[in-house]
Amino acid sequence: MIELVAESACIKCDICVRICPTDVFDAVPGAAPIIARKDDCHTCMACELHCPADALYVSPRSDPDPAVDPETIAASGILGSYARALGWHRGAPGGTDDDPGVLLAFNRAPNPNDKVRMQLYNISQRNYIDVESSQVADV
């Protein structure tokens, strides 16, 4: 579920507003978009994936995270981590046949000897924010 638009990182391009299939965001002229319909979020991750500024945090959980702290999330390095795990950079796909996103799309596993690509391929490695201890926890 969408949890955060990091206003300090947002470049106000409104790509998230246009890309969201469930119309979760509202554009605000001259400001960062607002999360207007959070309960409509299907956790598809499209907004986080296409954000050129890595300014969005979509929790992999389908229910709201309690007390999401923008500073904790920014300091954890998780902003943009989903896109990076799929081989994207700043809203643009990597585009090669060995790109983890391509491998996932076609259900192809990378070479098992390539430890980096194997870790990226295993999407269960997605980290959660442990809000209470302000740590990133593997799940």
C-alpha positions in Angstrom: 0.0 0.0 0.0 1.3 3.5 -0.8 2.6 5.0 2.4 4.7 8.1 1.5 5.4 10.8 -1.0 8.7 12.2 0.1 8.1 15.9 -0.6 11.8 16.8 -0.2 12.7 14.4 -3.1 9.6 14.9 -5.3 10.2 16.8 -8.5 6.4 17.4 -9.0 6.3 15.7 -12.4 2.9 14.0 -11.6 3.9 10.7 -13.2 2.5 8.9 -10.2 -0.8 10.6 -10.7 -1.0 9.5 -14.4 0.4 6.0 -13.9 -1.7 4.9 -11.0 -4.4 2.4 -12.2 -6.7 3.1 -9.2 -6.4 6.9 -9.1 -4.9 7.0 -5.6 -3.1 10.4 -6.0 -4.4 13.9 -6.6 -2.1 16.4 -8.4 -1.5 19.7 -6.6 -0.3 22.6 -8.7 3.3 23.5 -7.8 3.5 20.9 -5.0 4.0 17.2 -4.5 0.9 15.0 -5.3 -1.1 13.9 -2.3 -2.3 10.4 -1.4 -6.0 11.1 -1.6 -7.5 7.6 -1.8 -5.0 5.4 0.1 -7.5 2.5 0.6 -7.8 2.2 -3.2 -4.1 1.3 -3.6 -3.7 -2.3 -4.9 0.1 -2.3 -4.1 0.9 -2.7 -7.8 4.1 -0.7 -7.3 3.7 1.1 -10.6 4.1 4.6 -9.1 7.3 3.6 -7.2 8.7 1.9 -10.2 8.1 4.9 -12.6 9.1 7.7 -10.2 12.1 9.4 -11.7 13.0 10.9 -8.3 12.7 7.8 -6.1 10.3 9.9 -4.0 7.6 7.2 -3.2 7.4 4.4 -0.7 4.9 1.6 -1.4 4.8 -0.9 1.4 4.6 -4.5 0.2 1.9 -5.0 2.8 -1.7 -4.7 1.7 -2.7 -3.0 4.9 -1.4 0.4 6.2 1.9 0.4 8.0 1.5 2.0 11.5 3.3 5.3 12.0 5.4 5.5 8.9 8.1 8.0 9.6 9.4 9.8 6.5 12.9 10.4 8.0 13.3 6.8 8.9 12.3 5.6 5.4 14.6 8.2 3.7 17.5 7.2 6.0 17.0 3.5 5.4 17.7 3.8 1.7 14.5 2.0 0.8 13.2 4.8 -1.4 13.6 3.5 -5.0 14.7 0.1 -3.8 12.0 -1.8 -5.7 13.0 -0.2 -9.0 16.7 -0.9 -8.4 15.9 -4.5 -7.5 14.2 -4.8 -10.9 17.1 -3.2 -12.8 15.4 0.2 -13.3 17.1 3.5 -12.5 15.2 6.7 -11.9 12.0 5.6 -13.7 13.7 4.0 -16.7 14.0 0.2 -17.3 17.4 -1.4 -17.7 16.3 -2.9 -21.0 18.6 -5.8 -21.5 17.7 -9.5 -21.7 19.7 -10.0 -18.5 17.8 -7.3 -16.7 16.1 -8.7 -13.5 12.8 -7.1 -14.6 12.9 -9.0 -17.9 13.8 -12.2 -16.2 10.9 -11.8 -13.8 8.5 -10.9 -16.6 9.3 -14.1 -18.5 9.7 -16.3 -15.4 13.3 -17.0 -16.4 15.8 -17.5 -13.7 19.3 -16.0 -14.1 22.4 -18.0 -14.1 22.5 -19.7 -10.6 26.2 -18.9 -10.4 25.5 -15.1 -10.6 24.8 -14.4 -7.0 23.9 -10.8 -7.5 21.2 -11.5 -10.1 19.9 -14.5 -8.2 19.4 -12.2 -5.1 17.6 -9.7 -7.2 15.5 -12.4 -8.8 14.3 -13.6 -5.4 11.8 -10.9 -4.8 11.1 -12.2 -1.4 14.2 -10.4 -0.4 12.2 -7.1 -0.4 12.9 -5.4 2.9 10.2 -4.1 5.3 10.7 -1.1 7.5 10.5 -2.1 11.2 9.0 1.2 12.4 9.4 0.5 16.1 13.2 -0.1 16.0 13.9 2.1 13.0 15.7 -0.7 11.3 15.3 -2.4 7.9 14.3 -6.0 8.4 14.6 -8.8 6.0 11.4 -10.8 5.6 
